[in-house]
């Protein structure tokens, strides 16, 4: 598990959200208060939505030129 403070200091939004997601999941798992569980679950869902909205760093970045070239070749 990535340290939340280190991730936040790095400025890496994805790493920070991942660390926050992991902390929230752990907090929910060990939670005994229904009210706290509800608010933490809502926040976890928000964090996960933010993560999904970020571009996937593992995907190769394709230039506009290469996209147009591939589109033309597929015709």
N, C-alpha and C positions, 0 to 999 in steps of 0.2 A: 504494500500500500504506500503510495506516494504521500509525503508529508505535505499537508495543505499549506502551511506557511511557506515552505520552500517553493512549492508550485506557484503560489501567488506572487512571491518575490521575483520569480523568473519572468513573469509577464506572459507566460504561456497559458492562454485561456483554456485550451483543451485539457491540459494537465491539471489546471486548477479545478475545472468542472469534474474531472474524473476523481480527483482526491475528495472533493466535496460529496460527490455521489457515493463513494465508498464509506465515508464517515456517516452520512445520512442513513445508508442501508444498515450499517452496524448499530447505529442509535435506535433505529426502528426495531431491529431484531431483539434488542435488549430492553425495549421500552415497556413500562408497566402502566403508564398513564394513557388512557384512551385519547384525551385531548392532545397530548404531546405526539402521540402516534399519528393522529389525523393531520396535524400541521406539518410534521416531518414527512409524512407520505406525500402530501401535496407538494411540498418543496422538492422532494426527490423526483416526482413526475416532471416538475418544471425544469430541473437540472438536466434530466434525461432528454427532454424535448430540445433544450438548448444544445446539448451535445449532438443530437441527430441533425440539427440545422447547420452545424459547422461543416465546412468542406472536409472530406475524408483525406487525411494527409497521405494515406497509403496509395491513393489513386494517382496515376501519372497525370501530370498537368499537360493538357493538349492545347497547343496554340490554335488561334482562330484559323490561321493558314492551314494547319494540318487537318482541322475539322472540315474545312471547305474542300480540301483536296480529297479526303476520304469520301465525302458526300458525292463529289464529282465522279470518282472512280466507281462508286456503287451504282451509278446510273446505267 
